[in-house]
Amino acid sequence: MRHALDASNESLCAALAALTADDDLVVGACQRAAAVWDGDVTRARGARAALVLSDIGADRETLIACILSDPRLLGQIEPATLQAEFSAVVADQVAQMQRLMQLGEQYRRAQSADWIENLRRLLLSSISDVRVMLIQLVHRLERLRGLAFEPDEAKRRQLAAETLDVYAPIAHRLGLGQIKWELEDLSFRHLEPATYKRIASLLDEKREEREAYLATVRTALDEALKAAGIHAQVVGRPKHIYSIWGKMQRKKLSFDALFDVRALRVAVDTVADCYAALSVVHHRFPLIESEYDDYIARPKENGYQSLHTAVRAFDDKAVEVQIRTGAMHAQAELGVAAHWRYKEGAGSAVDSFASELNRLREALAAGSPAQPVAAMVYVFTPQGDIFALPSGSTVLDYAYRVHTLVGHRCKGAKINGQIVPLKTVLSQADRVEILTQTNPMPSREWASAQSGFLSSASSRAKVRNWFHRLDQSAARAAGAAQCDRLFRRLGLNRSAQNLLIAALNFKSMDALFDAVGLHRLDAATLLHTARAVLKPELSELAAPVTQTPVFLDQTPGVGLSLDGMKAQPAGCCHPRPGDAVRAFITRGQGLSVHKEDCRNLAHLAQQFPERILSVDWPSGQASWAQTLRLDVLVEDVARFWSDIGPVLVPFKARIVESRSRLERNSGLNDIALQIELPGAVDANPLIKRLQSLLSVESVQRRAS
């Protein structure tokens, strides 16, 4: 029963009392709302809104909270009083309702579709009881019913646009078909008054003709169904102006070309009766094949079920017919099955928010206080834009989400006007302001997952990349200084420097600086090569193609066996059994074994030809060992030592020595490892396995 906008408090309270068997708390809530009634029909009225809720079967607590959410009561009753007189649940629902009204004030027209969608999701994610959204929707419906009495046209249009953009889609998603349709029609009436009146007049102009025509078709169907022994009720289907306009826009059809302007609904008892009735309809009138859909055998994604068909009835006029059971009708109209994914054109991709809405719809149908579980947190910028971040994101995550440079320059933050630590986890609807400094100065600690500054792996990667580039720049500067000193000491001109770059197989001077600064090229090799460049007779060293060096040999074709000798593979060329090798006699370290085409060996041969030996690999290669020296940057030391054992076993490797130090700036541990493994084993797969460990940041091979 629809009550007048200015209905007396007595009549509203009496109606609610009758619906709730004179419940004392409902009557008490009505009396509180009646005491503040001011006669302003442009504002929602709690008791009238509660009557709308009673029509869709809302529970007692929700009815009471709806009455007490009357905007005239805002701030009039203390939360403690509400809890004492009614219940903690009612008090919490009223408080959440007030918060929803405040968040709704953030709406601004002419925003992007993404912004509006984020606002819808924010509203749903900001409540801990989905029934509160039900209260908000009926309050909004009540406000629109009285909107015609609002004298300010700009305010009317603002409220209508907000309803059409935000609240009607939410009602649609929660399966509240009747509320959604009325919200849309009332909003459309104020946003497009001329179009609304034109469509309404087209409906009115032909109403008598259409109703008379449908009565004839309805009578014919009634008779056919009775003759087939099917118990059914055939009724006219109500038309909604906004949906008619929407279909005309989408399909670019005129009013007369719409199939469903003339529409009937057939209600039957069972699913079997649905198909039997469909057969009768198609036997009585010719089918329009393109307009047939079976949503019983193939329900829509939201669970909606019905048979939809269109036929050519008398005078060849199109009539739409929907056939469904009473349970299907209640589901479609009152609560559980919303059409939102179908109507709004959503794709088939999995959407966690869509799954959450399915759960909330089921909770509404059961009248249970389901709490939305949000996978995302929605926050406002100082300018009112909305950002969506994964739940658990911090203030610093938000800064990097705005822009990488904003994150690098972040020195502090405010949430809702209050200074907060950068580790602060964001909550729904927070208004976040980032305080920045002129120059980027991120902290190495931010890159550590254990530090708690950043929950996003991508943001931590941005911090690591920043310091990687910074370290590279510092290394290049150090390498440039070291090379410059060497060039001045040896008197290398630009031409000689270019020869040096070519001899060392670098593409540019910067690449040489990087290698020296990052210790990938040792000072001794750089010095030896530079001296060789200075000697005209050795200028061929700078050529791109390496020439085989000439060595002082023993007996031609005979190499000295390494069996039982103290020898180690050189760290510059990493020879392995089977490679053609020669040995260099070191001072006190035994023999250093090099590949025959090793550049370092060529330099040594020029300076110390008498210390170069032709050698053969040991006869028992299994006994030959090679030493691998690595620098490993580790984030979690304990995990590293627990993980490294299984990595070493397949390679028959063992750790001979380890040293570690903590890098204060990055918080990472630099571990220097000396690993011994059989000479026949390729060390590169072992290095790759170490690099793949979750606790390892990087692995670099050191020269011997």
Secondary structure by P-SEA (a helix, b strand, c coil): ccccccccaaaaaaaaaaaacccaaaaaaaaaaaaacccccccccaaaaaaaaaaacccaaaaaaaaaccccccccccaaaaaaaccaaaaaaaaaaaaaaaaaacccccccaaaaaaaaaaaaaacccaaaaaaaaaaaaaaaaaccccccaaaaaaaaaaaaaccaaaaaaacaaaaaaaaaaaaaaaacaaaaaaaaaaaaaaaaaaaaaaaaaaaaaaaaaaaaccbbbbbbbbbbaaaaaaaaaaacccccccccccbbbbbbccaaaaaaaaaaaaaaccccccccccccccccccbbbbbbbccccccbbbbbbbbbcaaaaaaacccccccccccccccccccaaaaaaaaaaaaaaacccccccccbbbbbcccbbbbbbcccccaaaaaaaacaaaaaacccccccccccccccccccccbbbbbbccbbbbbcccccccccccccaaaaaaaaaaaaaaaaaaaaaaaaaaaaaaaaaacccaaaaaaaaaaaccccaaaaaaaaaaccccaaaaaaaaaaaacccccccccccccccccccccccbbbbcccccccccccccccccccbbbbbcccccbbbbccccaaaaaaaacccccccccccccccccbbbbbbbbbbbccaaaaaaccccccccccccccbbbbbbcccccbbbbbbbbbccccccaaaaaaaaaacccccccccccc
